[in-house]
């Protein structure tokens, strides 16, 4: 059945039934009224974020199934809440698709969203639906809360260590695999990298732990690539940064794909985007304790990759030979620079 036959009210009834089944205790009134009525924890600050995803800019349905698109639409927003050290709570979904879209595709899309939401206790509480002449357009607004002091991009200090969680470059490598490179790499490598690109996992537990840890100053997620996102921190904090390319944590699968496909693993790690790791600046004397503490609390690695500097607001990259390395900025929608994507790549 297509949406033309099902109709907007029929689609809303299906969306509402699923959302009501999955609603958390804080949903006092969900879908069905002009607004949702939601509860926040006593003393918590409200966090709000939104991401707009457009077909063939942020995703391609030739390489991403509807459930994958739904998963990613939620996770990219959850990652923003994680970057503040907060807890994601409630999501509002705006969806516009052609009337010829099979209803089963939309149900699979919502299956993916609910699966991603359930990982972090997020309730889908409302939104809007519309039609488009062609292509999908998705707008997710996510509300979260923070009981302490959110970690801001503007809090980096000269002398801070720059560090990142997990590994970098797997999403960009996954895009290369999905766009025709799967046959050239081992099957297990292809699966790992495709999963990293299509089904990213936000670092919520890591963000909450780092957000409470002594010595952590600035924090944001790696959506557009370290080269672009660290530059955001520098601009907001009026500082510079120096990053050592050799210290970037690059997964073995990323290097294997680069070797097989003729790619550049270091460039994928530095500028590929959509890894959704956390980028932090912290007091240098606290680094060892943060590395141990985060590993013990969450099992996730934290790797020092550079330093914050006083002086010009820019990011200097030091290559493996000790010389300077340049990276292009991430995608900018209206300049047309870089590669398109929710963070820097499309699939």
C-alpha positions in Angstrom: 0.0 0.0 0.0 1.3 3.5 -0.9 0.9 6.6 1.3 -1.5 7.9 -1.3 -3.9 5.1 -0.5 -3.2 5.1 3.2 -3.6 8.8 3.6 -2.0 11.2 6.2 -4.4 10.3 8.9 -3.9 6.6 8.4 -0.1 7.1 8.5 -0.4 9.2 11.7 -2.6 6.4 13.3 0.2 3.9 12.6 2.9 6.2 13.9 0.9 7.0 17.1 0.2 3.4 17.9 3.9 2.5 17.8 4.9 5.6 19.8 2.3 4.9 22.5 3.7 1.4 23.0 7.2 2.7 23.4 6.5 5.9 25.5 8.5 6.3 28.6 7.2 7.3 32.1 8.0 11.0 31.4 5.5 11.2 28.6 2.4 12.7 30.3 0.7 13.2 26.9 2.1 12.1 23.6 0.8 12.2 20.0 -2.8 13.3 19.6 -2.9 16.8 20.9 -1.5 20.1 19.7 1.6 19.5 21.8 3.1 16.7 23.8 3.2 17.2 27.6 6.6 16.0 29.0 8.2 15.7 32.4 11.8 16.7 33.2 13.8 15.6 36.2 13.8 18.2 39.1 16.6 20.7 38.8 17.5 19.6 35.2 18.3 22.0 32.4 16.6 21.4 29.1 18.7 20.6 26.1 17.4 20.9 22.6 18.9 20.0 19.2 17.6 19.4 15.7 19.0 17.9 12.5 17.6 18.1 9.0 18.3 15.2 6.7 17.6 15.4 2.9 17.7 12.6 0.5 20.8 12.6 -1.8 22.4 15.2 0.5 22.6 13.3 3.8 21.6 9.8 2.7 21.0 7.8 -0.5 18.3 5.2 -0.5 20.3 3.2 -3.1 22.7 2.3 -0.3 20.7 2.8 2.9 17.6 0.9 3.8 14.7 2.8 5.4 15.4 1.3 8.8 19.1 2.4 8.5 17.9 5.9 7.7 15.6 6.0 10.7 18.3 4.7 13.0 20.8 7.3 11.9 18.2 10.2 12.0 17.8 9.5 15.7 21.5 8.8 16.5 22.9 11.9 15.0 20.7 13.9 17.3 21.4 11.7 20.3 25.1 12.3 19.7 24.5 16.1 20.1 23.0 15.5 23.5 25.9 13.2 24.4 28.3 16.0 23.4 26.8 18.2 26.1 27.2 15.5 28.7 23.4 15.2 28.8 20.7 12.5 28.7 18.4 12.3 25.7 14.7 12.1 26.5 12.1 13.0 23.8 12.1 13.2 20.0 9.8 15.0 17.5 9.9 13.7 14.0 9.1 15.8 10.9 8.8 13.6 7.8 8.0 14.6 4.2 8.0 11.9 1.4 6.4 11.4 -2.0 2.8 10.0 -2.0 4.1 7.0 -4.0 6.2 5.8 -1.1 5.2 2.3 0.0 3.8 2.4 3.5 6.0 -0.5 4.4 9.1 1.7 3.8 7.8 4.3 6.3 7.0 1.5 8.8 10.6 0.2 8.4 11.9 3.8 8.8 10.1 4.1 12.1 11.3 0.6 13.1 14.8 1.9 12.8 14.0 5.1 14.7 12.4 3.2 17.6 15.3 0.7 17.7 17.8 3.6 18.0 15.6 5.5 20.5 15.2 2.4 22.7 19.0 2.1 23.1 19.0 5.4 25.1 15.5 5.5 26.5 14.2 8.1 24.1 10.4 8.5 23.5 9.1 9.6 20.2 6.3 12.1 21.2 5.1 13.9 18.1 6.1 15.7 14.9 4.5 16.3 11.5 4.1 14.6 8.2 3.8 16.1 4.7 4.3 15.1 1.0 7.1 16.1 -1.4 7.2 16.0 -5.2 10.3 13.8 -4.9 12.8 12.7 -2.3 12.6 12.2 1.4 13.1 15.0 3.9 13.5 14.2 7.6 13.7 16.7 10.5 14.3 15.3 14.0 14.2 17.5 17.1 15.5 15.9 20.3 15.0 17.2 23.8 17.4 16.1 26.6 18.2 17.2 30.1 21.3 17.9 32.1 21.4 18.0 35.9 24.8 19.7 36.1 26.8 22.1 33.9 26.8 21.2 30.2 30.2 21.1 28.5 30.4 23.8 25.9 32.6 24.4 22.8 33.6 27.7 24.3 35.4 26.3 27.3 38.8 25.2 25.8 41.9 26.8 27.4 45.4 27.2 26.2 47.5 24.3 27.4 44.6 21.9 27.3 45.1 18.4 25.9 42.9 17.5 22.9 41.5 14.0 23.1 39.0 11.8 21.3 37.0 8.7 22.2 37.0 5.4 20.3 38.4 5.3 16.7 38.1 7.6 13.7 37.6 7.1 10.0 35.3 4.0 10.0 32.3 5.9 8.7 34.2 7.4 5.7 35.7 4.0 5.0 32.2 2.5 5.2 30.9 5.0 2.7 33.7 4.0 0.3 32.7 0.3 0.8 29.0 1.0 0.2 29.7 3.0 -2.9 31.3 0.1 -4.7 34.3 -1.1 -2.8 32.8 -4.0 -1.0 34.2 -6.6 -3.4 37.7 -5.4 -2.8 37.8 -5.9 1.0 37.3 -8.9 3.2 33.6 -9.6 4.0 34.1 -9.0 7.7 35.8 -5.7 7.1 33.1 -4.6 4.7 30.4 -5.5 7.2 32.1 -3.7 10.1 32.6 -0.5 8.1 29.2 -0.5 6.5 27.6 -0.9 9.9 29.7 2.0 11.3 28.4 4.3 8.6 24.8 3.2 8.4 24.2 2.5 12.1 26.4 4.8 14.2 26.2 4.6 18.0 26.2 7.8 20.0 28.6 8.0 23.0 25.9 8.9 25.6 27.4 7.0 28.6 30.8 8.4 27.7 29.5 11.9 27.4 27.8 11.7 30.8 30.9 10.4 32.4 33.2 12.9 30.8 30.7 15.7 31.6 31.1 15.0 35.3 34.8 14.3 35.3 37.3 16.8 36.8 39.5 18.6 34.3 37.2 18.3 31.2 36.6 21.7 29.7 35.2 21.7 26.2 33.4 18.9 24.4 31.6 18.2 21.1 30.8 15.3 18.8 32.8 14.4 15.7 30.1 14.8 13.1 32.0 16.7 10.4 35.5 15.3 11.1 38.1 16.4 13.6 39.6 18.9 11.2 36.3 20.8 11.0 34.9 20.1 14.5 38.1 21.1 16.4 38.1 24.3 14.4 34.6 25.0 15.8 36.0 24.6 19.3 38.9 26.9 18.5 36.5 29.6 17.1 34.1 29.5 20.0 37.0 29.5 22.6 39.3 32.0 20.7 42.2 29.6 20.7 44.3 27.6 18.3 45.1 23.9 18.3 47.9 21.5 17.2 47.1 17.9 16.3 49.5 15.1 15.6 48.4 13.0 12.7 50.3 9.9 14.0 48.3 10.0 17.2 44.8 9.7 15.6 43.2 6.4 16.7 42.5 4.7 13.4 40.7 1.3 13.4 42.4 -1.7 11.7 39.4 -2.1 9.4 39.8 1.5 8.2 43.4 0.9 7.3 42.6 -2.4 5.6 39.9 -0.7 3.5 42.3 2.1 2.6 44.9 -0.3 1.5 42.4 -2.3 -0.6 40.7 0.7 -2.2 43.6 3.1 -2.6 42.1 5.4 0.0 43.9 7.5 2.7 43.1 6.2 6.2 44.7 9.2 7.8 42.5 11.6 5.8 39.4 9.6 6.5 40.2 9.8 10.2 41.0 13.5 10.2 38.3 14.8 7.9 35.9 12.0 6.9 33.2 12.9 9.3 30.2 11.0 10.8 32.2 9.0 13.4 30.1 10.5 16.2 32.9 10.1 18.7 33.5 12.7 21.3 36.2 15.4 21.0 37.3 16.9 24.3 39.8 19.4 25.7 41.0 18.8 29.2 43.6 19.8 31.7 46.9 18.0 30.8 47.4 16.8 34.4 44.0 14.9 34.3 44.6 13.0 31.0 45.9 9.8 32.6 43.1 9.6 35.1 40.5 10.3 32.4 41.9 7.6 30.1 41.7 5.0 32.9 38.4 6.2 34.3 36.6 6.3 31.0 37.9 2.8 30.1 36.8 1.4 33.5 33.4 3.1 33.4 32.4 2.4 29.8 35.0 0.3 28.1 35.8 3.1 25.6 39.3 4.3 24.9 40.2 8.0 25.1 43.3 9.0 23.1 45.3 12.3 23.3 45.8 13.7 19.8 47.1 17.3 20.4 47.0 20.5 22.4 45.1 23.8 22.6 47.3 26.8 22.0 47.1 30.5 22.6 47.3 32.6 19.4 45.7 32.4 16.0 42.3 30.7 15.8 43.2 27.8 13.6 44.1 24.1 13.7 47.7 23.1 12.8 48.2 19.5 11.7 51.6 17.8 12.2 52.3 15.0 9.8 54.1 11.8 10.4 57.3 13.3 9.1 57.0 16.3 11.5 56.0 18.7 8.7 52.6 20.5 8.3 49.6 18.8 6.7 46.5 20.5 5.3 43.0 19.2 5.4 40.0 20.6 3.6 37.1 21.8 5.7 34.0 19.7 6.0 30.9 20.0 3.8 29.2 23.4 3.7 25.7 23.2 2.2 25.6 26.6 0.5 29.2 26.8 -0.5 29.2 23.3 -1.9 32.6 22.5 -0.4 33.5 19.1 1.0 31.3 16.1 0.8 27.6 16.1 1.6 26.2 14.3 4.6 24.5 14.6 8.0 28.0 15.2 9.3 30.2 15.1 6.2 29.3 12.1 4.1 26.3 10.7 2.4 25.0 7.1 2.1 
